């Protein structure tokens, strides 16, 4: 019953604009975050349909349920996988199931559709029936990709090698799986596959993380032994990914203003085998870039609070509710820009990845453009030239992600790199700081290229005078 109580509380807070779904879900401290997040998102997506069913059946009057709780229960009863609680609530829902099902059937007949998904507005439908696969990141602090593949094969899973194109992921079903075509430590399964009770997940050998969410750490790619900041770190999946890339060597400073989220993150990192992190319940904007503790920080991952519009409805267009709230978007963008400007003040910073789970230009391209105007010492890096979805013009160096074009949640990623300075400058960027693996994946834009070296003049010896 706790699942539906939490879902109802979050749905009510979202409706009253008390926070974004993603933030509210993680703040709830509910044990199964994924389950709660999915229920809230799907209930919100079908909200109008559920409201009509509840109104026409007079469910609230007959059951004394509150509207948000009723919506969550009716969603799971009619559209989800069944009510996940026992006791009085389940008995009530089963008692009214026949007339609730009849109400849903009448709506489908009236709208001349056969699938539940077809009842949604076009902007909220998975175009062409596309669903996001189950992505599983192998935690290389505890195991290897090859060992996980062998383990799953012994359990009856069918491995089909590395995907060669995005279309390969559409065909996955049952226990079939592939290695991702872009990220070396990511495995891909059918959308219905669930690993929350699997040994590999409970032991921290695999991390359940959307592909788009894996991009920031993958692209930042700090070298082993580096000093790195994860500026807005909780709930911790990106921090654990950074730790795996760095092989638990160096320093990882992780900040988050929310003590509850940081506590959850500490548990996640412990399970993942991360040992070199320094967690701080601190506002990143109040961290002093000139503090001696951060004098060797060269890489920063900045994933600040955002509208979460890429997570809410799994569509390219973002949610209608987010579009109708320009003031909130403006406030979020201003906060994001402050964070970005602040991060670039760390004196030895070489690379920074900025990411959001938003689909809105205001939080993405416009924030990055404003930051570059304020910080001419930094330029954009062109990321993954083969990636199918680019940042909106003129920032095509950046990446976007979406359910229809990349089979992920909506996401945005930009990388800023310090420009080369004149020889002898304290800010000169040595070629040694960039790992070879990263240079293969990140193609630097023309504006980041150093000027051509001047040709040295040849010293020609004067011929000796011949004696007379």
C-alpha angles and dihedrals in degrees: 000000000000089000093062094041091054092044091051092049092051094045090053093048092049090051090052090047093243093142147323120291094243094052094045093049093052091044090055092074089217111165098233103045094174094054093048093045092051093049093049094046095047094044090050091048093054093037097121093047091048091048091054092049092049093047097048093048094043087227096160093054093048098044105028089229120151115245100249093047090047091051093052093048094045091048093055093042097050108021108015129058099285134287108307099207138069133213128054098342094054090047090052093049093047090049091057097034097105096055092041090053090047091052091052091048091052091053091052092049092049093050092041096234133127103199128068090227091060089066090069124091111265092251090060100045124098097247112237091004091289116166129185113257123231108266120201121189114206111229102227091191088075107023145353133260090244093053092050091050091050092047092051092046089055087053091057100266116143115229117202101184128244118340112245097195139011092255090067089071093059093066099055115121139159111355096341118126142173140197110252118258095225109030118055097209098044127101123195127213135172115287093251095058113110123194102174092109096037120117093233091057096045091048092051095244092122131033121209101224133148114248093240090054089055093057100079097059092036092055097040087054099177115203121251109276096023125139108240136178125211096196102192098021112165134134085030111224092119091047091052089049091052090049091053092050090049092044091231091294126124123018131306116193112195122188132187131161094213113082094197093053090046090053090052089048092053090056092048093050091048091054090047092054096245109159109164102059124122108205120198128187090216141124106253090215089063095051111110110234089202094056109124090234090069099039092112098044107131103162132045131186111202117188102159130185111288141168092275088222092145090060101043105069107006094232138116095244101056123230121310090231091059091050090054094057107067093155092060091047090051091051092048092048091051090052092047092051091051090052092048095048090047093050092054090059093076101111100223097037112138105169135018129184116206117194140168136180088227130112094202123111089215092066097037126029094017093052092048093046092051091048093052090052089055095043112043091169089075132064137183125267118218105238128211100338089203093057108118099222123052135192116274115272132310090023099061089143087077128076132238127190133199141164094254100045105030104015092240139101116281110282144157129207131183129173122208119197129191111248119239114268130209116287113278094024116135087234097052109139110227117212087230094073094067114077114230090235090060094049089057091056103035118058112200116231121243092256090061095054117109117245116266113273116253116250113250117238114243116238105226115198116232113239114254117250113252117233119249 
